[in-house]
Amino acid sequence: MNTTMKAVRLHAFGGPEVLRYEDAPRPAAASGEVLVRIHAVGLNPPDWYLRDGYRSLPPGWQPHPAFPLILGSDVSGVVAAVGEDVSDFSVGDEVYAMVRFPADVMEGSKAYAEYVSVPASDLALKPGDVDHVHAAGAPMSLLTAWQFLIALGHDEPNPFQSYRHVPPQLEGKTVLVNGAGGGVGHLAVQIAKWRGARVIAVASGRHEALMRELGADQFIDYAKQAADEIVRDIDVVLDAVGGPGTGRFLQTLKPGGALLPVFPLGFAGQAEAERRGVTVSTTQVRSSGAQLAEAAPLLAEGTIRVVIDSTFPLAEALRAHERATHGNIQGKIVLTVV
């Protein structure tokens, strides 16, 4: 068996130029793991955060990994080998996964490659009618929206708050999704609609046609109108952008409503939230093959679909990261592996 593979690695933190397409050791499937021959890799913000050394974090939180490392967590591919104590998957199965997240978030989950070893618990059978590119675009964004809005799916401590995140009731509610054109946002719009909510999508104007197509009942172009100034009496705000600015949505929520920032760092409005009777809750997305399996029929039948912004060959991961730096991504960026 060949002991090497092609991978995109970095030997130091920096901009997209630090990504090198080169030979790397081919992994093997340990006990409880599955070796996946990758066909496509979905890109996510943690990829470029780690590439850059998580410079936005306080120095004590920044990673100090052993180089070289391989970025990426979201894969779709075919089972190439099965380790001991794995009975749910067989060689030749088409599968998709978010690999070891957040366990390997600071060292890289090793998906920018031809092969990756995946814990069987992170893995699910790929929806049969969905190609590898669209399947690879799903895992992290889909699981984020799912764990915020449908079910947490685990009992791990919450790194962002002392209390457990409880997904809100959606049926008959009005849900505003900020950052609706991006990876998490466009899937959250569809999930909320599937669960019977009225959905307001907030994004740049170029996304309006897509948002209407995905079922949004109302669209707000943030470049023309500030959603927090014109919308009131919302039940749930999922802020897929998050950060310090997420507090402006408190005034849009009715008492008893919920503000869910996907990126909670910098939020300083807890006292105001309490005065308004609003719950602020967030969570850390975690790998879950069981939840990907639960969502697979929705992807297969088209109830939820992954929108692809652009694709690049694995060897051109640098260009894919350059695309990400330009922002205003519609859906997901995906690397293809021949």
N, C-alpha and C positions, 0 to 999 in steps of 0.2 A: 504494500500500500504506500502511496505517495505520502511523505511525511511533511510536505510543505504545501502552502496554498498562497494565493494572492490575497492581500489585505491592505487596507488603508490605515497607516499607523502615524502616530505623532511621537517625536522624540523630545519635544519641548512644547510648552504652551505658547500660544500666539494666534495670529490671524489665520485665515484659510490657507495661506502659503505653507504652514507647517504640516499639512496633510500629505503624507507620502504613500504612493501606491507601490508596494514592494512585496517580496517574499516574506512569509512568516510561518512559524510552526503550525502545522495543522492539529487542531485539538482532537481529543478522543472522548467518547462518552463514558463517564464514570458511573458508578452505581447510582441508579435513580435518575439518570440523565439520558438524553436522546441527542445524537449527532444529526444536525440538520444541514443539508446542502442548500445554501441560500440562493434564492432566485431574485429576491428584491428586499430592499432595506428602507424602512420609513425613517425620515429625519424628524427630530424633535428638538425643542429649545435646549434641553440638557446636553445635547451633543455639542452645540456651539458654546454653551456655558463652560463645559469641561475643557473643550479645546482652548478656550481663553483663560483657563485656570480659575474659573469662578471668581473673577476679580471684583464682582459686585458684592461678594460676601465679606463679612469682617475677617481680618487676617487669621484669626484663630479657627475659622470655619473652612478656610481654603484648603484644597487637597494637596497632598504631597505624594503622588503615586510613583511607582517604579516605572520608568520609561524603558522601552517603547510601550505605548498602550493603544488599544483599538476602541474607537468610539462606537456608539450605536446600541440600541436595545430592541428595535422593532423589526421582525423578520417574517418573511413567508418563504416557504421552500418545501423540500422533500426529505423525509427521514432517510438518512444514509446508514445509520447504525443505531442499535439500541443497547443501552447498558443493562447491567444486572438489576433485578427488582423492578423492571418496567414491563407492564403487561398491557397497557392501554394503547400502545402505538407499535407499528410494525414498519419494517423497511419498505419504502415506496409510498407511505402515507403522505398526503399533502397537508401541511400544517402551518400555523401561524402563531406568533408569541410576542410578548414583551419579556425580554430576557433579564432575569435577576435585578429587577428594579423595585425599590431603590437600593438594594443590597450592594450593588456594584457601581452606584452612581458616581463615586469619586475615583474609581479606577477604570471605568469603561466596561460596558457589558459585551463588547467584542463582536458586534454585529456587522461592522464594515469589512466584510470578509467573504470568502467563498464557503466557509464552514463555520458553524458555531455549536458548542455543546449547550444544551438547554435543560434545566430541571424539568422533569416530566410534568410537574405541577404547574409550570408556567405555560404549557403547550395546549393547543386545541386543534382539532381537525379544521382545515381551511374550508370556508363555505364553498361548496362545489362549483357554483356558477360564478364565482368571483375570481378574477385572475390574480396572479401573485402581486402585481403592482398595487392594486387596490387593497388587497389583503394586508400587505406590508404597511400601507398607510393608516391602518385602523388601530393597532393595539394600544399605544399609549393614550392617544386622543380619545378613543372610544372608552377605555377603562377609566380615564379621568372623568369624562361626562357621566359614565355609569355609576361610579362610586360617589360622585357628588349628588346625583339626582335619583338613582334607583336603589342601590344597595351597596353598603360599604364592603361587605364580603370578607372581613377579617377582624381580628381582635387585637391587632398590634397597637401599642401606644401611639397617640397622635403627637407628632413632633412640634406642631404649631399651637396647640391649645391643650388645656388640662382635661377637657371633656370630649367624649366621643362624638364624632360627627354623625348626625342623623339626617338622612336624605328627606327632603320635604315631600308632602303630598302634592301631586301635580294635577290630578284630574279636576277640571273646572276652574283651575287657577290661572292667573295671568303671570307669565314668566318673561322677564326681559333678559336677553343674552347679549352682553357687551363683548365686542370682538367676535361677532358671529361669523365673519368670513374665514377665520382661521381654522386650524385643525380641530381643537376642542370645540370651538364655537359652532361650527357648521354641523357637527354631530350632536351637540347639545340641543340645537334648534329642532332637529329631527326626533331626538329622544323625547323631548318635552311634548312635541305634537303627538307622537305615538301614545304617550300616556294621558292624552286628553286635555292638554293645556292650551290656552291662547298664548301665542308667542309673539313678542316684539323683538326684532333683530336690529342690533345697532352695529354698523360697520361703515366703511367708506362706500361712496356711491357706486363704485364699479361692481360691488357685490349684490346690488339690489335685485337684479333679475334672478340670480342664483337663489337668493334668500326666498323670494316668492315661489320659485320652483320647488324648494325644499319644504314649503308649507308655512312660512312665516305669515302671520296675520297682519303685521304692521312692520314697516321698515323705516329706520331713522338713519339718515346720512349724517354722521357725527361732524363732518366738515361744514355742514349747513345749519345744523341744529344741535344744541347740547341736550342730550336725552334727559339729563337730570334737571333741566330747567322746564321741560314741557310735559313730562310724564309723572303721574301721581297714582297712588292706590294700587301699587304693584304688590303681588304676593311673594314673588321670588325674583331676585336678581342673581344670575350667574355671571360674574365678571371674569371672563376668560383672559382679560388683560391684567387686572389686579394691580398691585403695587400701591404707592402712597395715594394715588388718585381715586382709589375705590370708595373712599368715604363719601364722595359726592353723591353716590347712589342711595345713601341712607334716606334722603328726603323724598325719594321716589316710592318708598315702601310704606305700606299701611301698618298700623300696630299689629304685631303678631307675624309680620313678614320676616323673610330671611334674606340676608346678603351673603353670598357664597363667593369669596375671592379665590380664584385658582392659584394666584401668586400673592400670598398674604403679607409678605415682608413690606414694612413701611406703613401699614395701616395704623392710624392713630385715633380712630373714632369710636372706641369702645364705650366711652362715657356717653357720647351722643346716642349711640345705638341703644343703650340701656334707657336713656330718657325717652326715646321714641318707642320703646317696646319691641325693638327689632333684634332678632337673633343673628349674630355674625358667626359663621362656622366655615371651617376649611378642613382639608385633609391632604395627606400625601398619597398619591396614586401608588398602588402596589400591583405587582404581577399577579395574574389570576387566570390560569387556563380554564377554570370552571366558568368564570364570567365570560370569557371569550367564546366558550362553547355555548353558553346561554344566548349570547348575542348573534351567533353565527346564522341561525335561521332568519333573523331580521335582515342581515346583510344579503343572504342568498335570495330572499324574495324581493329585495329592493325597498323594503320599508325604511331601512337606513342605508344610505350609500356614502361611500368615501369619494370626495372630490379631489382630483389630482391637479395640483398647481403646475408641476413640471417634473420631468424625469431626467436623470443623468446616468451614464455608465459609472460603475464603481470606480473605475480609474480616474474619473473626473469629479470625484467628491469635492475637490477644491472649488470647482465651479458651482456645485450645489450649495456649498456654504456661502459663496459669494452671493448667490441668489437669495439666500436667507437674510443676509445683511441688508439687502435692499428693502426688506419688509413688505407689507401689504400682500402677504401670501394668501392665495385663495385655496383653502384646503391644505393638501400635504405635498411636500417635496419627497421624491422617492429615488433611490439608487437602484439600478438594474444590474444584475450579476449574470453573466453569460455562463 
